[in-house]
């Protein structure tokens, strides 16, 4: 899912510092972030960020007066334990609302109790639910051309998220190609995308940058094209 900050709410931006040559995670000692608008004007001067291992985080409230809806660029200046500084460009959007996952871990566990005992060591149901919801969000971003938080009723996609989560879990635990788990992963993935297409057959979309569900704000998907 693309990085976003929610306007007039507290949101966190994060980046994982990875060595560009080796792909290894780099433990951070400190860092700063500088934020620019889409016209490259600096709107947040270099500000210290929180670091934990290889993860850098920046949390704040994003008031409408300073952050209009739209795209922004951040430059992270990340310093490792050897005092080596690397600069990373980072792009994000300020949006009205988060693309809210409508299924909780307990909801899912109550429907699929047998899967809890099958999870790989250290894994959680929440992580698989997040992974499925992120995949759906990326698909919607590609189809809509915008962050899918504008869908007013993410509950319409609950079945797709549920089924795709089952697929992801069976894909993670399968031991070889052609096993029962691979077949289940494939079958549940197909069911998930059928549920996604059904859920998108009629959706309410907030189109005018307010928080009100206006009657004429809706969309219909047909053959991958959004009809407004």
GUSETOR-115797 format. One record per residue (C-alpha): x, y, z; residue in one letter; chain. Coordinates in Angstrom, 2 decimals, decimal comma. Example, Ala and Ser with C-alpha at 12.3 -4.5 7.8 and 13.67 -1.06 7.14 Angstrom:
// GUSETOR-115797
REC         x         y         z   aa   ch
REC     12,30     -4,50      7,80    a    A
REC     13,67     -1,06      7,14    s    A
// end
This chain:
// GUSETOR-115797
REC         x         y         z   aa   ch
REC      0,00      0,00      0,00    x    A
REC      1,26      3,48     -0,76    x    A
REC      2,34      5,52      2,31    x    A
REC     -0,29      7,99      3,48    x    A
REC     -0,91     10,52      6,23    x    A
REC     -4,46     11,30      7,29    x    A
REC     -5,35     14,99      7,17    x    A
REC     -6,18     16,50     10,60    x    A
REC     -5,27     13,22     12,32    x    A
REC     -2,11     11,82     13,87    x    A
REC     -0,33      9,55     11,39    x    A
REC      3,11      7,98     11,16    x    A
REC      5,47      7,71      8,20    x    A
REC      8,03      4,90      8,31    x    A
REC     10,95      3,73      6,23    x    A
REC     13,09      0,61      6,57    x    A
REC     16,77      1,38      5,96    x    A
REC     18,19     -1,26      3,65    x    A
REC     21,68     -1,30      2,15    x    A
REC     21,17     -0,55     -1,58    x    A
REC     24,01     -2,86     -2,58    x    A
REC     23,61     -5,91     -0,32    x    A
REC     19,94     -5,70      0,66    x    A
REC     20,88     -6,05      4,33    x    A
REC     18,99     -4,07      6,96    x    A
REC     21,10     -1,32      8,54    x    A
REC     20,78     -0,52     12,22    x    A
REC     20,22      3,19     12,66    x    A
REC     21,73      5,54     15,22    x    A
REC     19,71      8,65     14,29    x    A
REC     17,95     10,40     11,44    x    A
REC     15,97     13,39     10,24    x    A
REC     13,17     13,99      7,78    x    A
REC     12,52     17,00      5,53    x    A
REC      9,18     17,32      3,73    x    A
REC      8,45     19,15      0,47    x    A
REC      5,18     19,84     -1,33    x    A
REC      4,58     18,95     -4,97    x    A
REC      6,18     22,24     -5,97    x    A
REC      9,41     21,33     -4,10    x    A
REC      8,84     24,02     -1,47    x    A
REC     10,08     22,97      1,96    x    A
REC      7,16     22,78      4,37    x    A
REC      8,78     20,78      7,20    x    A
REC     12,47     21,56      7,86    x    A
REC     14,83     18,80      8,93    x    A
REC     13,27     17,23     12,02    x    A
REC     14,58     14,39     14,17    x    A
REC     12,88     11,01     13,73    x    A
REC     12,55      7,99     15,99    x    A
REC     14,75      5,01     15,15    x    A
REC     14,48      1,38     16,23    x    A
REC     16,81     -1,10     14,60    x    A
REC     16,58     -0,43     10,86    x    A
REC     13,22      1,34     11,12    x    A
REC     12,85      5,14     11,13    x    A
REC      9,50      6,71     12,09    x    A
REC      8,04     10,19     12,00    x    A
REC      4,71     10,85     13,72    x    A
REC      2,68     14,06     13,83    x    A
REC     -0,71     15,63     13,23    x    A
REC     -1,26     16,71      9,62    x    A
REC     -3,46     19,85      9,78    x    A
REC     -5,35     20,98      6,71    x    A
REC     -3,88     24,48      7,01    x    A
REC     -0,38     23,12      6,36    x    A
REC     -1,05     19,94      4,41    x    A
REC     -3,53     20,08      1,58    x    A
REC     -4,71     16,79      0,10    x    A
REC     -2,20     15,52     -2,45    x    A
REC      1,28     14,15     -2,98    x    A
REC      4,42     15,05     -1,05    x    A
REC      8,10     14,19     -1,07    x    A
REC     10,14     13,49      2,03    x    A
REC     13,90     13,18      2,29    x    A
REC     15,12     10,94      5,08    x    A
REC     18,68     11,54      6,27    x    A
REC     19,61      8,28      8,00    x    A
REC     22,76      7,77     10,07    x    A
REC     24,07      4,33     10,98    x    A
REC     26,32      3,26     13,85    x    A
REC     29,43      4,05     11,82    x    A
REC     28,26      7,64     11,32    x    A
REC     27,58      6,99      7,62    x    A
REC     24,70      9,12      6,35    x    A
REC     22,42      8,05      3,51    x    A
REC     19,66     10,09      1,93    x    A
REC     16,45      8,38      0,86    x    A
REC     13,69     10,00     -1,21    x    A
REC     10,23      8,96     -0,05    x    A
REC      6,83      9,81     -1,55    x    A
REC      3,49      9,80      0,24    x    A
REC      0,00     11,26      0,03    x    A
REC     -2,08     13,24      2,48    x    A
REC     -5,61     11,81      2,32    x    A
REC     -8,94     12,27      4,08    x    A
REC     -9,32      8,79      5,54    x    A
REC     -7,44      5,56      5,95    x    A
REC     -8,33      2,45      3,94    x    A
REC     -9,74      0,72      7,01    x    A
REC     -9,50     -3,08      7,31    x    A
REC    -12,99     -4,27      8,32    x    A
REC    -11,96     -7,67      9,75    x    A
REC    -10,21     -8,10     13,08    x    A
REC     -7,94    -10,94     14,15    x    A
REC    -10,61    -12,28     16,52    x    A
REC    -13,27    -12,12     13,78    x    A
REC    -11,08    -14,17     11,48    x    A
REC    -10,02    -16,66     14,16    x    A
REC    -13,64    -17,37     15,09    x    A
REC    -14,41    -18,29     11,48    x    A
REC    -11,23    -20,26     10,79    x    A
REC    -10,09    -21,66     14,16    x    A
REC     -8,14    -24,50     12,55    x    A
REC     -5,78    -22,07     10,83    x    A
REC     -4,50    -20,60     14,09    x    A
REC     -2,55    -23,76     14,90    x    A
REC     -1,13    -23,96     11,38    x    A
REC      0,62    -20,59     11,38    x    A
REC      4,42    -20,62     10,99    x    A
REC      6,38    -19,91     14,15    x    A
REC      6,34    -16,21     15,02    x    A
REC      3,56    -15,37     12,56    x    A
REC      0,24    -13,79     13,53    x    A
REC     -3,20    -13,73     11,98    x    A
REC     -3,07     -9,93     12,04    x    A
REC      0,02     -9,95      9,81    x    A
REC     -1,72    -12,12      7,22    x    A
REC     -4,86     -9,98      7,36    x    A
REC     -2,72     -6,88      6,84    x    A
REC     -0,94     -8,54      3,93    x    A
REC     -4,21     -9,44      2,22    x    A
REC     -5,69     -5,98      2,85    x    A
REC     -2,55     -4,34      1,48    x    A
REC     -2,73     -6,44     -1,69    x    A
REC     -6,37     -5,48     -2,18    x    A
REC     -5,51     -1,84     -1,58    x    A
REC     -2,76     -1,95     -4,20    x    A
REC     -5,16     -3,47     -6,72    x    A
REC     -7,73     -0,78     -5,99    x    A
REC     -5,14      1,98     -6,27    x    A
REC     -4,26      0,68     -9,73    x    A
REC     -7,92      0,49    -10,78    x    A
REC     -9,12      3,73     -9,23    x    A
REC     -6,03      5,81     -9,85    x    A
REC     -6,28      7,08     -6,28    x    A
REC     -5,90      5,95     -2,69    x    A
REC     -8,81      3,57     -1,92    x    A
REC     -9,66      5,27      1,38    x    A
REC    -12,32      7,15     -0,60    x    A
REC    -14,41      3,98     -0,57    x    A
REC    -16,99      4,80      2,09    x    A
REC    -17,84      1,18      2,92    x    A
REC    -14,74     -1,00      3,09    x    A
REC    -17,02     -3,65      4,64    x    A
REC    -18,03     -4,49      1,05    x    A
REC    -14,56     -6,00      0,66    x    A
REC    -14,58     -7,99      3,89    x    A
REC    -15,20    -11,32      2,15    x    A
REC    -12,42    -10,68     -0,35    x    A
REC    -10,01     -9,89      2,49    x    A
REC    -11,07    -12,97      4,43    x    A
REC    -10,65    -15,34      1,50    x    A
REC     -7,36    -13,82      0,38    x    A
REC     -6,01    -14,16      3,93    x    A
REC     -6,82    -17,89      3,88    x    A
REC     -5,00    -18,12      0,54    x    A
REC     -1,92    -16,33      1,92    x    A
REC     -1,76    -18,64      4,94    x    A
REC     -1,98    -21,82      2,88    x    A
REC      0,64    -20,42      0,51    x    A
REC      2,95    -19,78      3,47    x    A
REC      2,64    -23,26      4,95    x    A
REC      2,73    -25,32      1,76    x    A
REC      5,72    -27,66      1,68    x    A
REC      5,88    -28,34     -2,07    x    A
REC      4,20    -27,68     -5,40    x    A
REC      1,10    -29,78     -5,94    x    A
REC      0,31    -30,25     -2,26    x    A
REC     -3,13    -29,80     -0,73    x    A
REC     -2,06    -26,43      0,69    x    A
REC     -1,06    -25,15     -2,75    x    A
REC     -4,42    -26,22     -4,17    x    A
REC     -6,23    -24,50     -1,31    x    A
REC     -4,13    -21,36     -1,78    x    A
REC     -5,08    -21,22     -5,46    x    A
REC     -8,75    -21,97     -4,87    x    A
REC     -9,15    -19,40     -2,11    x    A
REC     -7,34    -16,78     -4,17    x    A
REC     -9,78    -17,32     -7,04    x    A
REC    -12,70    -17,03     -4,61    x    A
REC    -11,18    -13,85     -3,16    x    A
REC    -11,04    -12,13     -6,53    x    A
REC    -14,57    -13,21     -7,33    x    A
REC    -15,63    -11,60     -4,05    x    A
REC    -13,61     -8,50     -4,92    x    A
REC    -15,32     -8,12     -8,29    x    A
REC    -18,71     -8,59     -6,66    x    A
REC    -17,92     -6,07     -3,94    x    A
REC    -16,85     -3,49     -6,54    x    A
REC    -19,95     -3,93     -8,69    x    A
REC    -21,41     -0,91     -6,85    x    A
REC    -19,45      1,28     -4,44    x    A
REC    -19,93      4,59     -2,70    x    A
REC    -16,97      6,92     -3,26    x    A
REC    -16,25     10,25     -1,62    x    A
REC    -15,21     12,36     -4,62    x    A
REC    -15,32     15,99     -3,45    x    A
REC    -12,69     16,10     -0,70    x    A
REC    -15,14     16,40      2,16    x    A
REC    -16,22     13,83      4,74    x    A
REC    -19,88     13,65      3,74    x    A
REC    -21,47     10,67      1,92    x    A
REC    -23,28     12,58     -0,82    x    A
REC    -26,06     10,65     -2,66    x    A
REC    -24,51     10,96     -6,11    x    A
REC    -21,05      9,82     -5,10    x    A
REC    -20,89      6,26     -6,37    x    A
REC    -19,07      4,13     -8,89    x    A
REC    -19,70      0,92    -10,82    x    A
REC    -16,92     -1,35    -12,01    x    A
REC    -17,33     -3,04    -15,36    x    A
REC    -14,57     -4,89    -17,20    x    A
REC    -11,95     -3,23    -15,02    x    A
REC    -13,18      0,28    -15,81    x    A
REC    -14,69      2,60    -13,23    x    A
REC    -17,93      4,20    -14,42    x    A
REC    -18,99      7,26    -12,40    x    A
// end
